């Protein structure tokens, strides 16, 4: 547990608050499989788990930095759309290429830089981001408290989740050749509306809470 906590801390980029998935690229998922991906980026689907882990460790300063990174991404989203993964400086283009001059781990290439997963549709990200940011509204340990302005930025993401909960996507498995309706994505979209309703109730925004609950009921999950 201590080693895992140290690894999580080492994956944190203090300047922006970003937490990368791993400090490695192109380690094969299985020998000679070719499934060698660059994980030196920040996947939104990890946001809830990262917040919970940092909170359990009492690393509230690191957690606040990470939440600021997530909130900045949410604020910059166009019409509520969230791509699955970003760079540590919030860069949104992570074009994937192969380094032909490197043999790779134990000569099991290819060695990749970048990750084309940023182009995919992964609808679970809306729930992950909203559930992570909910910490700001309910955690008294934090120096910043969530307000109506932040709720309004998150509600745009909730509208997107309510619209796309039953749409095919790449899922958290990042299917590259097909799209399907994934239970996990659908549930996380419902969770986005449910948590926003709870936040609205806390902020005494009764009409918005009722509206979001009604959206959540459209999703059978």
C-alpha positions as CSV (number, residue, x, y, z in Angstrom):
1,X,0.0,0.0,0.0
2,X,2.8,2.4,0.8
3,X,4.6,1.6,-2.5
4,X,1.3,2.2,-4.4
5,X,0.9,5.5,-2.6
6,X,4.5,6.6,-3.5
7,X,3.9,5.6,-7.1
8,X,0.7,7.6,-7.2
9,X,2.5,10.6,-5.8
10,X,5.3,10.2,-8.4
11,X,2.7,10.2,-11.1
12,X,1.6,13.7,-10.1
13,X,2.7,16.8,-12.1
14,X,2.7,19.6,-9.6
15,X,2.6,22.5,-12.1
16,X,-0.8,21.6,-13.4
17,X,-2.1,19.1,-10.9
18,X,-2.3,16.3,-13.5
19,X,-1.8,12.6,-12.5
20,X,-0.7,10.4,-15.3
21,X,-1.8,6.8,-15.8
22,X,1.8,5.5,-15.7
23,X,5.3,6.9,-16.3
24,X,6.0,4.3,-19.1
25,X,5.3,3.7,-22.8
26,X,5.3,0.6,-25.0
27,X,5.6,-2.1,-22.3
28,X,3.7,-5.0,-24.0
29,X,0.4,-6.1,-22.4
30,X,1.5,-9.6,-23.4
31,X,4.7,-10.9,-25.0
32,X,4.9,-10.0,-28.7
33,X,1.3,-8.9,-28.8
34,X,1.9,-5.5,-30.3
35,X,-0.4,-3.9,-27.7
36,X,2.2,-1.5,-26.6
37,X,0.6,1.8,-25.6
38,X,1.9,5.1,-24.3
39,X,0.4,5.7,-20.8
40,X,2.1,9.0,-19.9
41,X,-1.2,10.9,-20.1
42,X,-4.2,11.6,-17.9
43,X,-7.3,9.5,-18.5
44,X,-10.5,11.1,-17.2
45,X,-11.9,7.6,-16.3
46,X,-9.3,7.5,-13.6
47,X,-10.4,10.7,-12.0
48,X,-12.8,9.3,-9.4
49,X,-10.4,6.6,-8.3
50,X,-7.5,9.1,-8.0
51,X,-9.5,11.4,-5.9
52,X,-10.7,8.6,-3.6
53,X,-7.1,7.3,-3.2
54,X,-5.6,10.7,-2.4
55,X,-8.4,11.5,0.0
56,X,-7.9,8.1,1.8
57,X,-4.2,8.9,2.1
58,X,-4.8,12.4,3.5
59,X,-3.0,13.9,0.6
60,X,-5.5,16.8,0.3
61,X,-3.0,19.3,-1.3
62,X,-2.2,16.9,-4.1
63,X,-6.0,16.1,-4.4
64,X,-6.9,19.8,-4.7
65,X,-4.2,20.2,-7.4
66,X,-5.6,17.3,-9.3
67,X,-9.2,18.6,-8.9
68,X,-8.1,21.9,-10.3
69,X,-6.7,20.2,-13.3
70,X,-10.0,18.3,-13.9
71,X,-12.1,21.4,-13.4
72,X,-10.0,23.4,-15.9
73,X,-10.7,20.6,-18.5
74,X,-14.4,20.7,-17.7
75,X,-14.4,24.5,-18.1
76,X,-12.6,24.3,-21.4
77,X,-14.9,21.7,-22.9
78,X,-16.8,22.6,-26.0
79,X,-20.6,22.1,-25.6
80,X,-19.9,19.7,-22.8
81,X,-17.9,17.2,-24.9
82,X,-15.0,15.4,-23.1
83,X,-12.4,13.4,-24.9
84,X,-11.1,10.5,-22.9
85,X,-7.5,11.5,-22.3
86,X,-5.3,14.7,-22.1
87,X,-1.7,15.6,-21.7
88,X,-0.2,16.9,-18.4
89,X,-0.6,20.5,-19.6
90,X,-4.2,19.9,-20.8
91,X,-3.0,19.4,-24.4
92,X,-5.8,17.7,-26.3
93,X,-3.9,16.4,-29.4
94,X,-1.9,13.3,-28.6
95,X,-1.2,12.0,-32.1
96,X,0.2,8.5,-32.0
97,X,3.4,7.6,-33.8
98,X,6.0,4.8,-33.8
99,X,9.7,5.3,-33.1
100,X,11.3,2.9,-35.7
101,X,14.8,3.3,-34.3
102,X,14.0,1.8,-30.9
103,X,13.6,-2.0,-30.5
104,X,11.3,-1.7,-27.5
105,X,11.2,-3.7,-24.2
106,X,13.2,-6.9,-24.7
107,X,13.0,-6.3,-28.5
108,X,9.2,-6.5,-28.4
109,X,8.3,-3.3,-30.2
110,X,6.8,-1.2,-31.5
111,X,7.7,1.8,-29.3
112,X,4.9,4.4,-29.5
113,X,4.7,8.1,-28.6
114,X,1.2,9.5,-28.2
115,X,-2.1,7.8,-27.9
116,X,-4.9,7.9,-30.5
117,X,-7.4,7.0,-27.7
118,X,-7.9,10.8,-27.5
119,X,-10.0,10.6,-30.6
120,X,-12.4,8.0,-29.2
121,X,-15.8,8.4,-27.7
122,X,-15.9,7.2,-24.1
123,X,-19.1,8.3,-22.4
124,X,-18.1,7.0,-18.9
125,X,-15.9,10.1,-18.6
126,X,-18.8,12.4,-17.8
127,X,-19.7,10.4,-14.7
128,X,-16.1,10.1,-13.6
129,X,-15.4,13.8,-13.8
130,X,-18.7,14.9,-12.1
131,X,-18.3,12.3,-9.3
132,X,-14.7,13.4,-8.7
133,X,-15.6,17.1,-8.7
134,X,-18.4,16.4,-6.2
135,X,-15.7,16.2,-3.6
136,X,-15.3,19.9,-3.8
137,X,-19.0,20.4,-2.7
138,X,-19.0,17.9,0.2
139,X,-15.4,17.8,1.6
140,X,-14.9,20.3,4.5
141,X,-11.1,19.6,4.4
142,X,-10.6,21.4,1.1
143,X,-9.6,25.1,1.0
144,X,-12.0,25.8,-1.9
145,X,-15.7,25.1,-1.7
146,X,-17.9,24.4,-4.7
147,X,-20.2,27.2,-5.8
148,X,-23.0,27.7,-8.2
149,X,-20.6,28.8,-11.0
150,X,-18.8,25.4,-10.8
151,X,-22.1,23.6,-10.6
152,X,-23.2,25.3,-13.9
153,X,-20.0,24.2,-15.6
154,X,-20.5,20.6,-14.5
155,X,-24.2,20.7,-15.4
156,X,-23.2,21.2,-19.1
157,X,-21.4,17.8,-18.8
158,X,-24.5,16.3,-17.2
159,X,-26.6,17.4,-20.1
160,X,-24.2,15.5,-22.4
161,X,-24.4,12.4,-20.2
162,X,-28.2,12.5,-20.2
163,X,-28.1,12.7,-24.0
164,X,-25.5,10.0,-24.7
165,X,-26.1,7.4,-22.0
166,X,-27.4,4.8,-24.5
167,X,-25.1,5.6,-27.4
168,X,-22.3,3.2,-28.6
169,X,-18.8,4.1,-27.5
170,X,-15.3,2.6,-27.2
171,X,-15.9,1.9,-23.5
172,X,-13.2,1.9,-20.9
173,X,-11.6,-1.0,-22.8
174,X,-10.9,1.5,-25.6
175,X,-12.1,-0.7,-28.5
176,X,-10.3,0.6,-31.6
177,X,-12.2,-1.2,-34.3
178,X,-15.8,-1.0,-33.2
179,X,-18.4,0.7,-30.9
180,X,-20.9,-0.9,-28.6
181,X,-23.3,0.2,-25.9
182,X,-21.4,-0.5,-22.7
183,X,-23.2,-1.0,-19.4
184,X,-20.4,0.7,-17.5
185,X,-20.7,3.9,-19.7
186,X,-24.5,3.9,-19.2
187,X,-24.2,3.6,-15.4
188,X,-21.6,6.3,-15.2
189,X,-23.8,8.6,-17.3
190,X,-26.7,8.0,-14.8
191,X,-24.3,8.6,-11.9
192,X,-23.4,12.0,-13.4
193,X,-27.0,13.1,-13.3
194,X,-27.6,11.6,-9.9
195,X,-24.6,13.3,-8.3
196,X,-25.4,16.6,-9.9
197,X,-28.9,16.4,-8.4
198,X,-27.3,15.9,-5.0
199,X,-25.0,18.9,-5.5
200,X,-28.0,21.0,-6.6
201,X,-29.8,20.0,-3.4
202,X,-26.8,21.1,-1.3
203,X,-26.8,24.4,-3.1
204,X,-30.5,24.9,-2.6
205,X,-31.1,24.8,-6.3
206,X,-34.3,22.8,-6.0
207,X,-35.6,23.3,-9.6
208,X,-32.3,22.0,-11.0
209,X,-32.3,19.1,-8.6
210,X,-35.8,18.0,-9.8
211,X,-34.7,18.5,-13.4
212,X,-31.6,16.3,-13.0
213,X,-33.5,13.6,-11.1
214,X,-36.0,13.5,-14.0
215,X,-33.1,13.1,-16.5
216,X,-31.7,10.3,-14.4
217,X,-35.0,8.4,-14.4
218,X,-34.9,8.3,-18.2
219,X,-31.9,6.0,-17.8
220,X,-33.1,2.6,-16.6
221,X,-29.9,2.0,-14.6
